Amino acid sequence: MSAETIKVLVTGASGQLGRALFDTLPPGVEWLKPERRLDITDRAAVMRVVADLKPALIINAAAYTAVDKAETDAAGAYLVNQTGALNMAIATQETGARMAHISTDFIFNGRSSVPYQTDDAPDPLSVYGDSKLKGEQAVRSVLGEQALIVRTAWVHYPAGNNFVRTMTRIMRVREEVRVVADQIGSPTDAGGLAKALWALTVQGATGSYHWTDAGVASWYDFAQAIRELGAKARPQDRWARVTPIRSEDYPTPAKRPHYSVLDKSKAWNLIGAGSHWRESIELRIEDYLDPASG
């Protein structure tokens, strides 16, 4: 094995981003696998595993992402997203590793009319958003600006449960799908996000960055594109019509930001721009239509 091999520990390895990181593993990177699933909320276990494996880089992709459930399970959300992040940061500091931590557009209130900069003031609307913000703050309290924090949004990947998989499933069994049209953001292919993370870490980037696919969409736009691309790939299937609705027509326990487009220029200037969100879906639509890919 080359002396230049970088040992990497990825938490949340079975999730969408974790699987995408494995699928895009670059040359010269050794994927470390703990003997058992690492519970990032267990500080003793975190310290033991990190000390044993001795990673040079830790990517904390583990998160509590059940946005609506978090409203009634705040303790669970903060335990994973804040305490877990703190545990990983402490282990990183004590072993001399580097850390990349994944955060979210939900730390912003969505009242902007222009893309959010990395240094814009956070103001989360939900327990989930606040727990992720507290996670960022916990990481910085230990590692300062030496940590790499990457915020993303609307993530999807064929290996996982997400909006694209849900839409491709229900559109083929229903006559109509009603989708919110007044929440605006940028869909993100986890494969592109994973490649960006590898590129940023290779560049030694630190501080806060934003990464999503290029382009802007409402959930309605997103759904309509899925329908169009799905119907093109499988014209023999029945595809439901997509009807736009307002957020108040589809109330949820957690309040969502109406506008959460992230400004990616800082990352793009360093590693180049990503694909447009529609191109990403078109590239993977067959995988989403294949039940075996989940």
Secondary structure, DSSP 8 states (H G I E B T S, - for coil): --TT-EEEEEETTTSHHHHHHHHT--TTEEEE--SS---TT-HHHHHHHHHHH--SEEEE------TTGGGT-HHHHHIIIIIIHHHHHHHHHHHT-EEEEEEEGGGS-S--SS-B-TTS----SSHHHHHHHHHHHHHHHHHGGGSEEEEE-SEE-SSS--HHHHHHHHTTT-SEEEEE-S-EE--EEHHHHHHHHHHHHHTT--EEEE---BS-EEHHHHHHHHHHHHHHH-TTS---EEEEE-GGGS--SS---SB--B--HHHHHHH----BHHHHHHHHHHHHH-GGG-
